[in-house]
Amino acid sequence: MGSGNGWQPTVVICYHKFGDASLELGMLAEAGVRVVQVTALDTPEGIAATREADALMVTVQRVPADLLAGMERCRIVCRVGTGLDAIDIPAATAHGVWVTNVPDYAIDEVSTHALALALAQIRNLRGHLAAARGGDWSYQPHPPVRRLTGQTLGVLGFGRIGKAMGRKARGVGFRVVAHDPYLADEEIANHGAEPVGFERLLGESDVLSLHVPLTPETRHVVDAAALALMRPTAYLVNTARGEVVDVDALLAAVRAGRIAGAAVDVLPTEPPREDDPLLAEPRILVTPHVAWASEESAVDVRRQGVAEVLRVLRGEPPRAPANEVSVPRPAPARRGA
């Protein structure tokens, strides 16, 4: 991508401990792009690197307004994943910087993981594994297990992953209801779910599965008041973002028997403290933010992230923009390598 005018774009990659960037390095080098890797964006080294960046690739690192203000060359911040809550999108837009993500790389993985968590709770796999290991072969499950067919799965957020979750859940016998204030009832119905309001979703769900992004509107959307509307036999499944649930209220509701339990792949603070009470509560299953993971998705997200960066550096619009940039930054006339 380096040109005769002497300009060679620089891409800064900041993945911290979330995997190596060998695939990205190969793809970017082939395109003639200079790459700088840093382990953090809030250190002198990281800040200095971003000031020379034409593009920034991140996983979960915060990209705040003050960092963006100093990135005078940057044309795109690519979130190599889905969640965008750590990036100040309004600030990026004000500076003419595209913000993109890879929204469709792990639809199958996350929906499968969410369904697996739901089934694990309904069938009490944790309790049965403990019983078998402890020599309890009474052939009687405790607590009693209900038949799956005919139970109601409620989906909050009926986007790509929510639709996939609903489709898979119907295949194993669930009735599916869904709530998404940004979708018309007809679209929800066309994908096999019954559209319902938020309170009805809470009241009818035997399993409530969350598939919403973290925004000011969805932060703690499942709080004590919402949990109070759920059935005492219901389970909550969260593979979205930790902060869409008030985890203190969730723990209190489970301990008080106001809901039967929960299964979460995401927490407000990751990794959690070793003494986090959610980890010790037997009626709450916790997996370590791995719903996205498969060998295939780990490659797809990185390839698509690089492709998005190269697309913007060539002067093309991104495939998956999270903002509208009316006047994108042009490539400089000349810049040293």
N, C-alpha and C positions, 0 to 999 in steps of 0.2 A: 504493500500500500504506500510505501515511500515513493515519492515522485521526483521528477527532474528539478523541481523548484527547491529541493533540499529539505523538504519537510518529511519527517518520519513521526507518525503519531505515537504517543505513549499511553499504554493502558496500565493502570495500577490495579493490582489484584490484592484484596485483603480478605483472606478466608480464616485467619487465625488458626484454630486447631481442627477446622472442619474439612479435613482431607487435603490432599496435595493438588497442585494445579498443573500437573505434567501434560494432561490432555490440552488444556488451554494454552500452555506455553507452545506446544507444537503447532496448534492451529494458528495462533497469532504470529508466530515466527514465519510460518509459511506465507502469511499475508503481508509480511514486511513490517510488522508492528513491533515496536520496542515495549518490553514488559518490565515492570518494577513490582516486586512482591514485598508487602509489609505485613506485619502481624497485628497491627492495631492502627486506628486512625486518629487516636487522641494522644499520640506521642510526638515528640519533635520530628522523629524520622517519618512517621506516617503523615503528619501535616505537610512537611517539606515535599514528600512524594506527590501528594494530591495537588499541590500548587503547580506541578508540571504535567498533570494528567489531562489527556484529551478524553479519556473514558475511565470510569471507576467500576470495578466489579466487586460485589460484596455478598456475603451470606446473611449473617444476622447483625452485623455491625451498625451502630448508629451513624447516620449521616445528617447531622444537624445543620441549622441555618448558618451558623458561624463558619463551619467547615466549607459549606457550599459558597459562601461569600468570597472565600480565598481561592476558589478553584476557577480562576479566570479563563482557563483553557478548556475546561471540561464541557463536553457536549452530551454525555449520557452517563447516568448512574444506573447500572444494571444489577438488579437483585437476582442472584442466581438461586432462585427458589420462588416462592409465591408471596409470602407476607411482606407488606410494604410499611408496616407500622413504625419501623425504625428510621424511615427516611422522611425528611421534612419536604413533602411534595410541593406545598405552596412556595417555599423558598426556592426550590429547584426551578419551578415554573417562572418565578420572578427573574431568575438569572438566565433564562433561556436554555435550561438543561432538561433533556428528556429523562424521565424516570420510567424504567421498564422492569418487567419481571418475566418469569416463565410459568404462566398460569396453568398449563395443561400437561406438565411432564409427569405428574404422579397421581392422576385421577384414579387410575385402577388401584394403586397401592393404598392410598388414603381411604378410599371407600371400602376396600377389602379389610383393612385394619379396623376401621370403625365397626364393620359388621362382625368381625371376629371378637372384638371386645364385647359387643352386645350379646353374642351367643355364649361367650365365656361366662357372663354374669347370669344369663337366663338359665344355663345348665349348671351353674355353680361349680365350674371346673376347679377353681382354687380350693374350695372346700373338699371336693371329692379327691383331688390329688393329695391333700393333707391327710384325709382319712385313709387312703390306700397306703401311704407311706407310714402311717401310724398303726397299721394292722387292723383297722376298722373295716371289716367286711360284713356289715350287717345287712347289706342289700337294700337299705332304706335311706334315701337321701334326706339330709336335714340341712336347711329347711326344705319343705316340700318344693318340688319342681313342677311348674305349670307347662302344659303343652304349648309349643311355639305357634302352631297354626292358628290364625285368628287374632293373635296379639297385634297391637297397634304400634307401629314405629312412627314417631314424629320427627320430621326433619326441619330444623331451623336453618334457613339459608339454602335455597334450591338452585344453586349454580351448578357448575360442572360436576363437582364432587357430590353435592347433595342429590343431584339427579341419578348419578351412578349408584349411590348408596340406596336410593329408593328402588331402583331397578333390581339390584342384587337382593334386597330384602324381600321384595315381592316373590322372588324366585324360591325363597325358603319358607314362604307362607305368611309373611307379615301383611297386614293391611297398612297402607302408607298414607299418612296425612302430612301436609307441608305448609309452612308459612314463610313467605318472603315478600316483604313490602315493596320490593322493586320489580316484582313480576306480576303480570296479569294472571288472574285465576285461570283463564283459558290455557295459558302456557303450562301452568302447573298440572292442570288436568290432562293436557295432551301428553305429559310424561308419566302418566299412570298414578298420580297422587291426588288426593282430595285436598283442595285448598281450604284452609281454616284460618281463623284469627289466632293471635298470639295466645290469649288465655285459653281458648279451646284446645290449641295444640298442647299446652301444658297439662290440661285436665284429662285429655284422652290418651296420652301416650303411655304405653307400657315401657317403651324405651324412647328417650328423647336424645337425638343425635345432633350435635352442633356443627354447622358447616358455614360459619360466617367469618368475614375478615374482622380484624380488630380495628375499630374506628371509635370516635367519641360516642357514637350512638350505640355501639355494641359492647362497649366496656361494661362489665358486670351486668349484661343483659339478663343473665341468670343470677339473680340475687335472692335474698331471703324471701321476699314477696313472691317471686316467681316459683321458688321451690315449694312454697306453701300451697301453691295451686296444683302441684303434681300429686299423683296417687301414691299412697304409702307403699305400694308394691312395685313402683316404677324405678327404672335405672336411668342415670344420665351418662351419656358418652360424649367425650370432648376430644376431637382430633383437630380442632381449629387453632385457637390461641388461648393460652392460659388465662389471660385477663378478661376473657368474655364471661368467665364464671367468678363469682365471689367465693373463693375457696374456703374462707372461714365460715361463711354461711352454709356451704356445701357440707363441710365436715360436721357442723352442728346439726344439720338436717338428717344426715346419715346416722349419727350417734343417737339422735332422738327418735329414730324410726319414722321420720316424716317421709323419707323415701327409702327404698330398699338398699340402694348402693349406687356406685358410680364406677366408671372406667375412663381414665384420662391418659392421653399421650403427651399433653402439654401442661405446663405449670407457669404461673406468673414469674417465678424466678427459676432459671435453669443454669446449672444443675441445682436441685434443692439442697437445703441443709440436711445433714445425715439424720438429724432428729426431727425432720419435718413430720408432723403428725399424720399427714395424708399417707405417708409410706408405711406407717404402722397400723393403719385402720384396715382390718381384714375385709370389710365390705367395700373397699375402694381398691380397684386395680390400677396400677400406675406402670406405664411403659415409657422408656426414655426418649421421647420425641423421635420415634422411628417409623411412624406411619407412612412416611414418604418413601421409605427405603426399599430398593431392590437393586440388583446389579444393573438392570436396564435403566432405571430412572436416574441412577447416579451418573450415567453417561449422558443420557438425554438432556438433563438440565444443564450440564456444562456445555455441551455442543450448542444447544439453543441459545444459551447466554452469550457465547462467543459470536454466534451468527448475528445476534441482535446488535452487539457492539460494532461489528464490522459493517453492518448495514448502515448504521448512523454515521460512522466515520467516512463512509463513501458518499454521504450526503443524501441518503434515502431515509424515509420515515421509518420508525420502528414498527415491528409487527404487533407488539403488545404494549402500547403506551399506557401509562397510568396517569398521564397528564396531557394537557394540550399546550404545545409550544408554538405560538404564532410566528415567531421569528427565531428559528433555530440558529445557533452559533455557526458561522461558516468556518471552513478549514482555513487556517492562516496562510497568507501568501508565501511566507518562508519561515522556516524554523529549523534550528540546528538539531541534529540527532543527539 
